[in-house]
Amino acid sequence: MENNNKFFLDLSRMASGAAGGLMDVKREIEESVHIQIEKLLQKMNLVTKEEFDTTQEMLKKARNEQEELKRRFDELELRINSLTIGEKSNK
């Protein structure tokens, strides 16, 4: 009976050691994949989130300014047309 207990105890220790070893291998593989992905992304020359967000804000501001200028242009065009029509009716 004691031999059976020793056998199972040894088997348990061996399984624990194998599980620990597998966890180490898994961690090393994850780190290796992470490093390779980082290298690939650096080669791709992608923009950072901060750069993207900054560009988005600049585009929004430019769009708003363009819409404001268009509104002012349309308003001036109407005023010019009304002056031109007024001059024609006075002649």
C-alpha positions as CSV (number, residue, x, y, z in Angstrom):
1,M,0.0,0.0,0.0
2,E,2.8,2.3,0.8
3,N,4.3,1.6,-2.6
4,N,1.1,2.7,-4.2
5,N,1.1,6.0,-2.2
6,K,4.7,6.6,-3.2
7,F,3.9,5.9,-6.8
8,F,1.0,8.3,-6.8
9,L,3.0,11.0,-5.0
10,D,5.8,10.7,-7.5
11,L,3.3,10.8,-10.4
12,S,1.7,13.9,-8.8
13,R,5.1,15.6,-8.5
14,M,6.0,14.7,-12.0
15,A,2.7,16.1,-13.3
16,S,3.1,19.3,-11.3
17,G,6.6,19.7,-12.7
18,A,5.4,19.1,-16.3
19,A,2.6,21.6,-15.8
20,G,5.1,24.2,-14.5
21,G,7.4,23.5,-17.4
22,L,4.5,23.9,-19.9
23,M,3.6,27.3,-18.3
24,D,7.2,28.4,-18.8
25,V,7.1,27.3,-22.4
26,K,3.8,29.1,-22.9
27,R,5.1,32.3,-21.4
28,E,8.2,32.2,-23.6
29,I,6.1,31.6,-26.7
30,E,3.9,34.5,-25.8
31,E,6.9,36.8,-25.3
32,S,8.4,35.7,-28.6
33,V,5.2,36.3,-30.5
34,H,4.8,39.7,-28.8
35,I,8.3,40.8,-29.8
36,Q,7.8,39.6,-33.4
37,I,4.5,41.5,-33.6
38,E,6.2,44.7,-32.2
39,K,8.9,44.4,-34.8
40,L,6.4,43.9,-37.6
41,L,4.4,46.9,-36.5
42,Q,7.5,49.1,-36.3
43,K,8.4,48.1,-39.9
44,M,4.9,49.0,-41.1
45,N,5.4,52.6,-39.9
46,L,1.9,52.9,-38.5
47,V,0.7,56.1,-36.7
48,T,0.0,56.1,-33.0
49,K,-3.4,56.6,-31.5
50,E,-2.4,60.0,-30.3
51,E,-1.2,61.0,-33.8
52,F,-4.5,59.7,-35.3
53,D,-6.6,61.6,-32.7
54,T,-4.7,64.8,-33.2
55,T,-5.2,64.5,-37.0
56,Q,-8.9,63.9,-36.5
57,E,-9.2,67.0,-34.4
58,M,-7.4,69.1,-37.0
59,L,-9.7,67.7,-39.7
60,K,-12.8,68.6,-37.6
61,K,-11.5,72.1,-37.0
62,A,-10.7,72.6,-40.7
63,R,-14.1,71.3,-41.7
64,N,-15.8,73.6,-39.3
65,E,-13.8,76.6,-40.6
66,Q,-14.6,75.6,-44.2
67,E,-18.3,75.4,-43.5
68,E,-18.2,78.8,-41.8
69,L,-16.3,80.4,-44.7
70,K,-18.9,78.8,-47.1
71,R,-21.7,80.3,-45.1
72,R,-20.1,83.7,-45.1
73,F,-19.4,83.5,-48.9
74,D,-23.0,82.6,-49.6
75,E,-24.1,85.5,-47.5
76,L,-21.8,87.9,-49.3
77,E,-22.9,86.5,-52.6
78,L,-26.6,87.2,-51.8
79,R,-25.7,90.7,-50.7
80,I,-23.8,91.4,-53.9
81,N,-26.7,90.0,-56.0
82,S,-29.2,92.1,-54.2
83,L,-27.1,95.2,-54.8
84,T,-26.7,94.3,-58.4
85,I,-30.4,93.8,-58.9
86,G,-31.0,97.1,-57.1
87,E,-28.7,98.9,-59.4
88,K,-30.4,97.4,-62.5
89,S,-33.8,98.4,-61.3
90,N,-32.6,102.0,-60.7
91,K,-31.5,102.4,-64.4
